[in-house]
Amino acid sequence: GHAVTAARHGAEAIDCLSKTRFDALVLDLMMPAANGADVLAFMRQERKWTPTILLTAVHDREIVALNTDGIHAIVRKPFDLDVLCNAVDSIVR
């Protein structure tokens, strides 16, 4: 029930975020051409913060190294689609 804009990699996500305001962002931490941490850094630097759900298969110690301020949820891969949909719904309500 949501309109979705897909980005193939982090650099494309940054480009989309620089041009458009979104209600929510589902962001994979591991992406080519700018990773999820790069996208988060862009949003903070440009003050274009979007409520974010972080998808990841990395270990907890790598997540602890990130600035997770403002991240609404961290969803571990592999994930159940209902878990992701519920996280998105909780942001856009």
Buried (B, 14 or more C-beta within 10 A) or exposed (E): EEEEEEBEBBBBBBEBBEEEEBEBBBBBBBBEEBBBBBBBBBBEEEEBEBBBBBBBEBEEEEBEEBEEEEBBBBBEEEEEEEEBEEBBEEBEE
